[in-house]
Amino acid sequence: MLSTISSYAVLVADILLLLLKVLIGIVEALYQAVAPAQEKSVSNETVLITGTGHGIGRELALQFAALGAKIVCVDINAEGNEQTVKELKDRGYTRVHRYECDVSSRESVLELAEKVGREVGDVTVLVNNAGIMPCHPFTSSSHEEIMRIFNINVFAHFWMLQMFLPGMVRKNHGHIVGISSMAGILGLTNLVPYCASKYAVRGLMEALAEEYREDPRQLNIKFTSIFPYIVNTGLCKKPKIRFPSLLGIVSTQEAARQIIQAMRRDVTEVSIPSGLLTVNYVLRLFPVKVTRLVKDFLDSGLEPHD
């Protein structure tokens, strides 16, 4: 009898402690919303970015370089990648390295890792940015296209992590940035395989962050998941936007700025525009029909294209 009472007393104490911690967590989050954490320096970091041949990847390289980081540009497109490196060097940034690699191929990523390790050194910040976004109804998606989407948008993350995360673990220092999408938060018409791939990236990043959060030996390995909506990268060829001031197209410069800011503040996840994640979480508290009514009212998305 006494042991039972004691067990209940311990449980009640644990619940009260949990409620106190939850309250503290809410207060901390509210405080950070009005007084964000100081942005950490990246001047001593070696930043490897995939998909630097154009769009967000190119702009990330330019902005990280401006902050003093050593940049490793990776893209399968040699011409675009070379143009990015030229632009970096024209601006006076000399700590720049360029590699052409098919990140969807594990063998190619293994070769890349060996070259980078030998010629540059340990990567301390990895930005998995490369991706493709075919846009048309699901029935128009071929087997080959679906495989290509997953090879580039999902499996490339695994191969890059397998090659570069161990070096961060050895030093207990590193940061992984995974570019998902708001299409990894909610389903969108004409983007079924793409949405599935970005949901996979979201799950990968969330699970990895938890795995390392629960390991007291790896407290200095950080993870940031990014959920852009529509960014002017050239992939969104036919955007449909009813309220441009609310859900307008974001420039690659602004997207890169927000990504780097989130990384430097050790933010776990952020949407671009910033309020979309919060809106999604609130709407998920309501019946599915309510969410769909709001979605239909906003009437925003992508029209199919070749």
C-alpha positions in Angstrom: 0.0 0.0 0.0 2.8 2.4 1.0 4.7 1.6 -2.2 1.6 2.3 -4.3 1.1 5.7 -2.6 4.8 6.5 -3.1 4.6 5.6 -6.8 1.6 7.9 -7.2 3.4 10.7 -5.3 6.4 10.4 -7.6 4.2 10.4 -10.7 2.4 13.5 -9.5 5.7 15.2 -8.8 7.0 14.3 -12.3 3.8 15.7 -13.9 4.1 18.9 -11.9 7.8 19.2 -12.9 6.8 18.6 -16.5 4.2 21.3 -16.4 6.7 23.7 -14.9 9.2 22.9 -17.7 6.5 23.4 -20.3 5.7 26.8 -18.9 9.3 27.8 -18.9 9.7 26.6 -22.5 6.7 28.7 -23.5 8.1 31.8 -21.8 11.5 31.2 -23.4 9.9 30.9 -26.9 8.0 34.1 -26.4 11.1 35.9 -25.2 13.1 34.6 -28.2 10.4 35.8 -30.5 10.9 39.4 -29.3 14.7 39.1 -28.5 16.2 36.6 -30.9 19.5 34.8 -30.0 22.7 36.5 -31.1 23.9 35.2 -34.5 27.1 33.1 -34.2 30.1 33.7 -36.3 30.8 31.6 -39.4 34.2 33.1 -40.2 36.0 29.9 -39.1 33.6 27.5 -40.7 34.0 25.5 -43.9 30.6 25.6 -45.5 29.7 23.0 -48.2 26.6 23.9 -50.2 25.0 21.6 -52.8 23.2 23.1 -55.8 25.4 26.2 -56.0 25.1 26.5 -59.8 22.0 28.8 -59.5 19.2 30.0 -57.3 19.3 29.8 -53.5 22.6 27.7 -53.6 24.5 30.4 -55.4 23.1 33.2 -53.2 24.0 31.1 -50.1 27.6 30.8 -51.3 27.8 34.6 -51.8 26.3 35.5 -48.5 28.3 32.9 -46.4 31.5 34.1 -48.2 30.6 37.7 -47.2 30.5 36.6 -43.6 34.1 35.2 -43.9 33.4 31.5 -44.3 35.4 29.1 -46.5 33.0 28.0 -49.3 32.8 24.6 -51.0 30.5 24.9 -54.1 29.0 21.6 -55.3 26.8 21.2 -58.3 26.4 18.7 -61.2 26.1 21.7 -63.6 29.8 22.6 -64.3 28.9 25.8 -66.2 26.6 27.2 -63.5 29.0 26.2 -60.7 31.9 27.9 -62.5 29.9 31.1 -62.9 29.2 31.1 -59.1 32.8 30.7 -58.3 33.8 33.4 -60.7 31.3 35.8 -59.1 32.7 34.9 -55.7 36.2 35.6 -56.8 35.2 38.8 -58.6 34.0 40.0 -55.3 37.3 39.3 -53.7 36.5 36.0 -51.9 39.5 33.7 -52.3 38.6 30.9 -49.9 36.5 29.2 -52.5 36.5 25.6 -53.8 34.5 24.1 -56.7 33.5 20.5 -57.3 31.1 19.0 -59.8 29.2 16.0 -58.4 26.0 14.1 -59.0 24.8 14.1 -55.4 22.2 11.5 -56.2 25.0 8.9 -56.7 26.5 7.6 -53.5 29.7 6.6 -55.3 30.1 10.2 -56.6 29.5 11.6 -53.2 32.1 9.2 -51.8 34.6 10.5 -54.3 33.6 14.1 -53.5 34.2 13.5 -49.8 37.6 12.1 -50.4 38.6 15.1 -52.6 37.2 17.7 -50.2 38.9 16.0 -47.2 42.2 16.0 -49.0 42.1 19.4 -50.6 40.0 21.5 -48.2 39.7 19.7 -44.9 36.8 19.0 -42.6 33.4 20.4 -43.5 31.8 22.0 -40.5 28.6 23.3 -42.1 26.6 21.2 -44.6 23.8 22.8 -46.5 21.8 20.2 -48.4 20.1 22.4 -50.9 20.1 20.7 -54.3 16.7 19.7 -55.6 14.3 19.4 -58.6 10.6 20.2 -58.8 8.6 18.8 -61.8 5.2 20.3 -61.6 2.2 18.4 -63.1 -0.6 16.1 -62.1 0.4 12.8 -60.5 -0.8 10.7 -63.4 1.6 12.5 -65.7 4.6 11.5 -63.5 6.7 8.7 -65.0 8.5 6.0 -63.0 11.8 7.5 -64.1 10.8 11.0 -63.0 9.6 9.9 -59.6 12.9 8.0 -59.0 14.9 11.0 -60.1 13.0 13.3 -57.7 13.7 11.0 -54.8 17.3 10.3 -55.8 18.1 14.1 -55.8 15.7 15.4 -53.2 16.0 12.7 -50.6 18.8 10.1 -51.1 21.3 12.8 -51.8 20.8 14.1 -48.2 21.6 10.6 -46.9 24.7 10.2 -48.9 26.0 13.7 -48.0 25.2 13.1 -44.3 26.9 9.7 -44.4 30.1 11.3 -45.8 30.3 14.6 -43.9 28.5 14.1 -40.6 31.1 11.7 -39.1 33.8 14.4 -39.3 31.5 16.8 -37.3 30.9 14.1 -34.7 34.6 13.5 -34.2 35.1 17.2 -33.4 31.7 17.6 -31.7 31.2 20.7 -33.8 29.0 21.1 -36.9 25.8 22.3 -38.4 23.5 20.6 -40.8 21.0 22.7 -42.8 18.3 20.7 -44.7 16.2 22.6 -47.3 12.8 21.1 -47.2 9.7 23.1 -48.4 6.3 24.1 -47.3 5.4 21.3 -49.7 6.9 19.1 -46.9 4.4 20.5 -44.5 1.2 20.4 -46.5 0.1 18.6 -49.7 0.0 20.7 -52.9 -1.7 20.1 -56.2 0.6 19.2 -59.1 3.5 18.4 -56.7 2.6 14.9 -55.4 6.1 13.3 -55.7 7.8 16.5 -54.8 5.7 16.9 -51.7 6.5 13.3 -50.7 10.2 13.9 -51.1 10.1 17.1 -49.0 8.1 15.3 -46.3 10.9 12.8 -46.3 13.5 15.5 -45.8 11.5 16.9 -43.0 11.3 13.5 -41.2 15.0 12.9 -41.8 16.0 16.2 -40.3 13.6 16.0 -37.3 14.7 12.5 -36.4 18.4 13.3 -36.8 18.0 16.4 -34.6 16.3 14.2 -31.9 18.9 11.5 -32.1 21.7 14.0 -31.4 19.7 16.0 -28.9 19.4 12.9 -26.8 23.1 12.1 -27.0 24.9 14.2 -24.3 28.3 13.7 -26.1 27.1 15.6 -29.2 25.6 18.8 -27.9 27.5 20.9 -30.4 26.0 19.3 -33.5 23.1 21.5 -34.7 20.3 21.0 -37.2 18.2 23.5 -39.0 15.2 22.6 -41.3 14.1 25.2 -43.8 10.6 25.3 -45.3 10.4 27.9 -48.2 7.1 28.4 -50.0 7.6 30.0 -53.4 11.1 31.3 -54.1 12.2 32.9 -57.4 14.7 30.2 -58.3 13.3 29.5 -61.8 11.7 26.2 -60.6 8.3 27.8 -60.0 7.4 28.6 -63.6 3.6 29.2 -63.2 2.9 30.4 -59.6 -0.7 31.0 -58.7 -1.0 33.8 -56.0 -4.2 35.5 -54.9 -2.6 37.7 -52.2 0.9 38.7 -53.3 1.5 40.8 -50.3 0.8 37.8 -48.0 2.2 34.9 -50.0 4.3 36.6 -52.6 7.4 35.2 -54.4 10.5 35.6 -52.3 13.8 36.5 -53.9 16.7 34.1 -53.7 18.7 36.8 -51.9 16.0 37.2 -49.2 15.6 33.4 -48.9 19.3 32.9 -48.4 19.5 35.7 -45.9 16.7 34.1 -43.8 18.3 30.6 -44.1 21.7 31.9 -42.9 20.1 33.9 -40.1 18.3 30.8 -38.9 21.4 28.7 -39.0 23.5 31.4 -37.1 20.8 31.5 -34.4 20.6 27.7 -34.1 16.9 27.8 -35.0 15.6 24.2 -35.4 13.0 25.0 -38.1 11.9 28.1 -40.0 9.5 28.8 -42.9 10.0 31.4 -45.6 7.9 33.6 -45.1 8.4 33.1 -41.4 4.8 32.9 -40.2 3.7 30.0 -42.3 4.7 27.3 -39.9 2.7 28.9 -37.1 -0.3 29.3 -39.3 -0.1 25.6 -40.4 0.2 24.4 -36.8 -2.8 26.5 -35.7 -5.0 25.3 -38.6 -4.1 21.7 -37.9 -6.0 22.0 -34.6 -9.2 22.4 -36.6 -11.1 19.8 -38.7 -9.5 19.0 -42.1 -12.4 20.8 -43.8 -11.6 24.1 -42.1 -8.0 23.8 -43.3 -9.1 23.2 -46.8 -11.5 26.1 -46.7 -8.7 28.5 -45.7 -6.4 26.9 -48.4 -9.1 27.4 -51.1 -9.6 31.0 -49.9 -5.9 31.8 -50.3 -5.9 30.1 -53.7 -2.1 29.9 -53.9 0.0 27.2 -55.5 1.6 26.2 -58.8 0.0 25.6 -62.1 1.2 22.5 -64.1 4.0 23.0 -66.7 6.3 20.9 -68.8 
